[in-house]
Amino acid sequence: MKVVIQRLNGLWHLIIGSCRIRTPFLATQDRALVVTYARRAYPGAKIFQRD
């Protein structure tokens, strides 16, 4: 599984396939929080960042 992390409209989003999931983290918060959140929600997924 591939998870892409992207900043959009002031929030971090996780993109999995064609689904966009909004996270509870603001874009001003550290990306490491979002990576930890994604790893907990989707264990074993490859995580990428897109700007």
Backbone torsions as a table, in degrees:
resi	resn	phi	psi	omega
1	MET	NA	144.1	-179.3
2	LYS	-119.8	127.2	178.6
3	VAL	-118.2	128.2	178.8
4	VAL	-109.7	131.5	177.5
5	ILE	-101.3	130.9	-177.2
6	GLN	-143.0	141.3	172.4
7	ARG	-85.6	132.8	-179.6
8	LEU	-155.3	125.6	177.6
9	ASN	54.8	38.4	175.4
10	GLY	82.3	3.9	178.0
11	LEU	-130.2	159.7	171.8
12	TRP	-85.9	140.1	177.3
13	HIS	-125.1	148.8	171.0
14	LEU	-105.7	130.9	178.7
15	ILE	-113.6	119.4	-179.4
16	ILE	-124.5	106.9	-175.1
17	GLY	65.0	-119.8	178.2
18	SER	-102.3	4.8	-179.3
19	CYS	-94.4	137.1	176.5
20	ARG	-114.7	119.0	-177.0
21	ILE	-112.1	123.2	179.3
22	ARG	-79.6	133.5	177.1
23	THR	-97.2	164.4	179.0
24	PRO	-81.4	13.4	-176.0
25	PHE	-103.4	135.6	176.0
26	LEU	-75.6	155.8	-179.2
27	ALA	-65.4	-20.4	179.2
28	THR	-79.5	-13.4	179.3
29	GLN	-80.4	161.5	-175.5
30	ASP	-65.2	139.4	179.6
31	ARG	-64.4	-27.1	-179.5
32	ALA	-61.2	-33.6	175.9
33	LEU	-62.7	-40.9	-178.5
34	VAL	-70.2	-38.9	178.3
35	VAL	-63.3	-43.4	177.9
36	THR	-61.8	-42.7	177.8
37	TYR	-60.9	-45.4	-178.8
38	ALA	-66.3	-40.0	178.9
39	ARG	-65.9	-35.0	178.4
40	ARG	-71.4	-40.3	-178.0
41	ALA	-75.6	-35.5	-176.8
42	TYR	-129.4	76.5	-178.5
43	PRO	-63.7	138.5	179.6
44	GLY	84.1	-1.7	180.0
45	ALA	-79.3	149.3	172.5
46	LYS	-85.2	130.2	-174.8
47	ILE	-111.2	128.9	180.0
48	PHE	-124.4	157.5	176.3
49	GLN	-117.6	137.7	178.1
50	ARG	-127.4	132.4	178.1
51	ASP	-105.5	NA	NA
